[in-house]
Amino acid sequence: MRARHDAKTEGAHGAARGNAAAAGAGAAPFDLYETPGFLVRRLHQIVVSACYEGWGGLDISPVQYGALMAVRAFPGIDQRGLARAIAIDRSSIGAVSGQLERRGLIARRTGRRDKRNKELFLTARGAAVLRRAQPLAWEIQDRILAPLPARERAEFVRLLAKLVERNNALSRAPLLPTGFEAD
């Protein structure tokens, strides 16, 4: 299935196709720009840039924002549960939670059930950052989806969620239920 392009994007795509054609007769057209994997990765780059721009002085990344949201939703969650809740690999979650702790946005405490675990809690400073970031996150999402009519926005999000859910097991860091129950 070939994607439709507007004049602005068609220029970049057309130039790439022209380069492929110039490479030799019978060369396959350069259709990277029409593959779902490339487009999803490119949209991710755009969203990350929009988040950094939109959050300005908050100095948080989209992954850190997700971690703060999960720690707020599940007070006392451990790092393993947090990694599962936001679909990030276990080796990266230590760095993320360490950065948030150093900035005073979360606190780590020895586990109540298992003293080997560290439970994570949102600090007052972390809650303040989330109060500022959350409405901006909605504005960022609206800006990203603005080129689509309202009904297409809902359909795009529905289809994206379906693809993520149905392909979750393919990820090296699948999204998994936390299994966390607060006391």
Sine and cosine of phi, psi and omega as CSV:
sin_phi,cos_phi,sin_psi,cos_psi,sin_omega,cos_omega
0.00,0.00,0.81,-0.58,-0.03,-1.00
-0.99,-0.12,0.70,-0.72,-0.01,-1.00
-0.98,0.19,0.51,-0.86,0.10,-0.99
-1.00,0.05,0.54,-0.84,-0.05,-1.00
-0.79,-0.61,0.49,-0.87,0.14,-0.99
-1.00,0.08,0.06,-1.00,-0.09,-1.00
-0.87,0.48,-0.61,0.79,-0.04,-1.00
-0.91,0.42,-0.76,0.65,-0.01,-1.00
-0.96,0.27,-0.49,0.87,0.00,-1.00
-0.88,0.47,-0.53,0.85,0.02,-1.00
-0.87,0.49,-0.73,0.69,0.02,-1.00
-0.92,0.40,-0.68,0.73,0.00,-1.00
-0.92,0.40,-0.68,0.73,-0.02,-1.00
-0.89,0.45,-0.66,0.75,0.02,-1.00
-0.89,0.46,-0.67,0.74,0.01,-1.00
-0.90,0.43,-0.66,0.75,0.03,-1.00
-0.90,0.43,-0.62,0.78,0.02,-1.00
-0.89,0.45,-0.64,0.77,0.04,-1.00
-0.90,0.44,-0.64,0.77,0.02,-1.00
-0.91,0.41,-0.66,0.75,0.00,-1.00
-0.91,0.42,-0.61,0.79,0.00,-1.00
-0.93,0.37,-0.37,0.93,-0.03,-1.00
-0.93,0.37,-0.32,0.95,0.04,-1.00
0.45,-0.89,0.50,-0.86,0.03,-1.00
-0.89,0.45,0.66,-0.75,0.03,-1.00
0.99,0.10,-0.05,1.00,0.04,-1.00
-0.92,0.40,0.62,-0.79,0.02,-1.00
-0.91,0.42,0.62,-0.78,0.04,-1.00
-0.90,0.43,0.53,-0.85,0.01,-1.00
-0.98,0.18,0.99,-0.14,-0.07,-1.00
-0.92,-0.40,0.39,0.92,0.05,-1.00
-0.79,0.61,-0.64,0.77,-0.07,-1.00
-0.94,0.35,-0.05,1.00,0.01,-1.00
-0.90,-0.43,0.17,0.99,0.01,-1.00
-1.00,-0.07,0.66,-0.76,-0.03,-1.00
-0.84,0.55,-0.66,0.75,-0.02,-1.00
-0.87,0.50,-0.73,0.68,0.03,-1.00
-0.89,0.46,-0.72,0.70,-0.05,-1.00
-0.90,0.43,-0.64,0.77,0.03,-1.00
-0.91,0.41,-0.69,0.72,0.03,-1.00
-0.89,0.46,-0.66,0.75,0.00,-1.00
-0.91,0.41,-0.67,0.74,0.04,-1.00
-0.89,0.45,-0.61,0.79,0.06,-1.00
-0.87,0.50,-0.70,0.72,0.04,-1.00
-0.85,0.52,-0.69,0.73,-0.02,-1.00
-0.90,0.43,-0.70,0.72,0.00,-1.00
-0.89,0.45,-0.71,0.71,0.01,-1.00
-0.87,0.50,-0.71,0.70,0.03,-1.00
-0.87,0.49,-0.69,0.73,0.01,-1.00
-0.90,0.44,-0.59,0.81,0.03,-1.00
-0.91,0.41,-0.75,0.66,0.01,-1.00
-0.87,0.50,-0.66,0.75,0.03,-1.00
-0.92,0.39,-0.73,0.68,-0.07,-1.00
-0.93,0.36,-0.56,0.83,-0.01,-1.00
-1.00,0.07,-0.17,0.99,0.10,-0.99
0.64,0.77,-0.91,-0.41,-0.11,-0.99
-0.95,0.32,-0.03,1.00,0.00,-1.00
-0.95,0.30,-0.40,0.92,0.07,-1.00
0.80,0.60,0.77,0.64,0.12,-0.99
-0.79,-0.62,0.49,-0.87,0.05,-1.00
-1.00,-0.07,0.27,-0.96,0.08,-1.00
-0.85,0.53,-0.60,0.80,0.03,-1.00
-0.92,0.39,-0.67,0.74,0.04,-1.00
-0.90,0.44,-0.63,0.78,0.06,-1.00
-0.87,0.50,-0.73,0.68,0.03,-1.00
-0.87,0.49,-0.65,0.76,0.02,-1.00
-0.90,0.44,-0.70,0.72,0.03,-1.00
-0.88,0.47,-0.67,0.75,0.02,-1.00
-0.88,0.48,-0.68,0.73,-0.02,-1.00
-0.93,0.36,-0.65,0.76,0.03,-1.00
-0.90,0.43,-0.60,0.80,0.07,-1.00
-0.91,0.41,-0.66,0.75,-0.03,-1.00
-0.94,0.33,-0.52,0.86,-0.06,-1.00
-0.78,-0.62,0.94,0.33,0.00,-1.00
-0.83,0.56,0.76,-0.65,0.01,-1.00
1.00,-0.01,0.07,1.00,0.04,-1.00
-0.89,0.46,0.56,-0.83,0.06,-1.00
-1.00,-0.04,0.12,-0.99,-0.07,-1.00
-0.89,0.46,-0.61,0.79,0.01,-1.00
-0.89,0.46,-0.71,0.70,0.03,-1.00
-0.90,0.44,-0.63,0.78,0.02,-1.00
-0.90,0.44,-0.69,0.73,0.03,-1.00
-0.85,0.52,-0.68,0.73,0.01,-1.00
-0.92,0.39,-0.63,0.78,-0.08,-1.00
-0.93,0.38,-0.52,0.85,-0.04,-1.00
-0.92,-0.40,0.18,0.98,0.08,-1.00
0.83,0.56,0.84,0.54,0.08,-1.00
-0.79,-0.62,0.55,-0.84,-0.06,-1.00
-0.93,0.37,0.45,-0.89,-0.11,-0.99
-0.90,0.44,-0.49,0.87,0.01,-1.00
-0.95,0.32,-0.50,0.87,0.00,-1.00
-0.99,0.14,-0.49,0.87,-0.09,-1.00
-0.91,0.41,-0.51,0.86,0.05,-1.00
-0.89,0.46,-0.68,0.74,0.03,-1.00
-0.92,0.40,-0.68,0.74,-0.02,-1.00
-0.89,0.45,-0.76,0.64,-0.03,-1.00
-0.92,0.38,-0.56,0.83,0.06,-1.00
-0.89,0.45,-0.68,0.74,0.04,-1.00
-0.89,0.46,-0.69,0.72,-0.01,-1.00
-0.91,0.41,-0.61,0.79,0.03,-1.00
-0.92,0.38,-0.71,0.70,0.01,-1.00
-0.86,0.51,-0.53,0.85,0.01,-1.00
-1.00,0.08,-0.02,1.00,0.03,-1.00
0.97,0.23,0.37,0.93,-0.03,-1.00
-1.00,-0.03,-0.43,0.90,0.13,-0.99
-0.72,-0.70,0.33,-0.94,0.10,-1.00
-0.84,-0.54,0.63,-0.78,0.07,-1.00
-0.95,-0.30,0.75,-0.66,0.02,-1.00
-0.78,-0.62,0.47,-0.88,0.06,-1.00
-0.86,0.50,0.67,-0.74,-0.06,-1.00
-0.88,0.47,0.61,-0.79,0.05,-1.00
-0.97,0.26,-0.63,0.77,-0.04,-1.00
-1.00,0.07,-0.65,0.76,-0.06,-1.00
-0.74,-0.68,0.94,-0.34,-0.08,-1.00
-0.90,0.43,-0.26,0.97,0.03,-1.00
-0.98,0.20,-0.37,0.93,-0.02,-1.00
-1.00,0.02,0.44,-0.90,0.13,-0.99
-0.94,-0.34,0.82,-0.57,0.05,-1.00
-1.00,-0.02,0.60,-0.80,-0.07,-1.00
-0.94,-0.33,0.68,-0.74,0.00,-1.00
-0.70,-0.71,0.60,-0.80,0.07,-1.00
-0.96,0.26,0.72,-0.69,0.07,-1.00
-1.00,0.02,0.15,-0.99,0.06,-1.00
-0.86,0.51,-0.63,0.77,0.02,-1.00
-0.91,0.42,-0.66,0.75,0.05,-1.00
-0.89,0.46,-0.65,0.76,0.03,-1.00
-0.90,0.44,-0.62,0.78,0.02,-1.00
-0.91,0.42,-0.66,0.75,0.04,-1.00
-0.89,0.46,-0.69,0.72,0.02,-1.00
-0.89,0.45,-0.64,0.77,0.02,-1.00
-0.87,0.49,-0.58,0.82,0.04,-1.00
-0.98,0.18,-0.61,0.79,-0.10,-0.99
-0.97,0.23,-0.58,0.82,-0.15,-0.99
-0.88,0.47,-0.76,0.66,0.04,-1.00
-0.90,0.44,-0.53,0.85,0.06,-1.00
-0.92,0.38,-0.58,0.81,0.04,-1.00
-0.88,0.47,-0.66,0.75,0.04,-1.00
-0.90,0.43,-0.64,0.76,0.04,-1.00
-0.89,0.46,-0.66,0.75,0.01,-1.00
-0.89,0.45,-0.72,0.69,0.02,-1.00
-0.87,0.49,-0.68,0.73,0.03,-1.00
-0.88,0.48,-0.65,0.76,0.00,-1.00
-0.91,0.42,-0.66,0.75,0.01,-1.00
-0.90,0.44,-0.65,0.76,-0.05,-1.00
-1.00,0.05,-0.11,0.99,-0.08,-1.00
-0.80,0.60,-0.58,0.82,0.01,-1.00
-0.91,0.42,-0.25,0.97,-0.02,-1.00
-0.99,-0.15,0.64,-0.77,0.15,-0.99
-0.88,0.47,0.38,-0.92,-0.09,-1.00
-0.78,0.63,-0.72,0.70,-0.05,-1.00
-0.92,0.39,-0.54,0.84,0.05,-1.00
-0.95,0.30,-0.53,0.85,0.05,-1.00
-0.87,0.50,-0.78,0.63,-0.01,-1.00
-0.88,0.48,-0.66,0.75,0.00,-1.00
-0.92,0.39,-0.66,0.75,0.03,-1.00
-0.87,0.50,-0.74,0.67,-0.01,-1.00
-0.90,0.43,-0.65,0.76,0.02,-1.00
-0.88,0.47,-0.72,0.69,-0.01,-1.00
-0.93,0.37,-0.63,0.77,0.04,-1.00
-0.88,0.47,-0.71,0.70,0.03,-1.00
-0.88,0.48,-0.63,0.78,0.02,-1.00
-0.89,0.45,-0.71,0.70,0.02,-1.00
-0.89,0.45,-0.68,0.73,0.01,-1.00
-0.89,0.45,-0.73,0.68,-0.02,-1.00
-0.89,0.45,-0.73,0.69,-0.08,-1.00
-0.96,0.29,-0.34,0.94,0.00,-1.00
-0.94,-0.35,0.17,0.99,-0.06,-1.00
-0.80,0.60,-0.66,0.75,-0.06,-1.00
-0.92,0.40,-0.31,0.95,0.01,-1.00
-0.97,0.24,-0.27,0.96,-0.07,-1.00
-0.97,0.23,0.55,-0.84,0.14,-0.99
-0.96,0.29,-0.28,0.96,0.05,-1.00
-0.71,-0.71,0.96,0.28,-0.06,-1.00
-0.91,0.41,0.49,-0.87,0.11,-0.99
-0.97,0.26,0.85,-0.53,-0.04,-1.00
-0.78,-0.63,0.51,-0.86,0.09,-1.00
-0.84,0.53,0.58,-0.82,-0.07,-1.00
-0.94,0.34,-0.52,0.86,-0.10,-1.00
0.93,0.36,0.19,0.98,-0.07,-1.00
-1.00,0.00,0.76,-0.65,0.08,-1.00
-0.79,-0.61,0.85,-0.53,0.02,-1.00
-0.94,0.34,0.54,-0.84,0.08,-1.00
-0.94,0.33,0.00,0.00,0.00,0.00
